[in-house]
Amino acid sequence: MDEYSPFLDGQRWDFYKACGEVNAMQYAQQKFTFNAPWGEKMIVEFGDWLACPVETEKGEFDIYRIEKDTFNDTYDLPENINEDGSLKT
């Protein structure tokens, strides 16, 4: 943390909960790269998630990578969806 102290000393940290929904799939192939909508090179590895917002302001279709542990810590399946993606009856 010492290297960050010039930027962080005296700053307040707050807890934030992720909001919103994404459509996502867990990637299960070999590593590949692509350019994210904001121009950054994204490296997708086995187990990572490919996600896109459920709704965008302009109806755009943006796909981005979410590292597997980050995704698992941030998102939950909706209560009406089974682990296999089917609707609960």
N, C-alpha and C positions, 0 to 999 in steps of 0.2 A: 504493500500500500504506500510505501514511502515515495515512490516515483510519482504518485498521484496527489500527494499532499499539497503541492502548490495550487492545485485546482479545487481540491475538496475541503481543505481546512475551513471550518466554520459554516459549511454548507449543511442544509437539513435534508435528510433522507426520509422519504415517505414510502409506505407500502402501497402498491398498486396491484389491482386484480385485473387480469386480462378480460376484455369484453369483446363481444362480437362473435361471429361464427365463421367457420371456414368449411369449404369442401376440401377433403384431403384424402390422399392415398399413401400408404406406406410403401416405399420403394424397396424392391427385393432383387435387384440386378447389380451388375458391376458399376463401379464409380463412373460418373460422367460430369461434364460441366455445361453450363448454359449461362447466358446473360440475363440477369434479372431485369424487370421493367425499368428500374432506376439506373441501369447500366453496369452494375457490379457483377463480376464473374462469380457464379455460384457453383460450388462443388457438391454434388449429391453422392452420398455413400450409402451402401447397403443399410437398411433400417431407418434412414432419414425419411421425412415426410415431404411430399409435394402438396402444396396448398394453394387455394385461391379463395378470395373473399366470396361469401354467399351473394352479396350485392355490392356493386360499385356505383359511384355517383354517375358515371357516364356509360354504364353498361359494358365497361371494358373487362377483359379476361386476363388478369394478371396471375401468373404462376410464380411461386417462390418456394424456396427450400426452408424447412424448419428442422433443425437438428433433432434427432430422435428423443433424447432425454428432455430437451426443452419442450418439444411437443407434448410428451407424456406428462410433464409437470404443469402444462398450461391448459390443455384441452381434455374434455371428457366427452364420451359418446352421449348423445341425448338419451333420456330415460326410455324413450319408445323404440330404441334401436338395439338389436342384439350385436354381440361381438363380430358376427359374420356379416353384418351390414343389413340383415333382414329386419323388417318391422316386427315388433313384439305383438302377439295377438292376445 
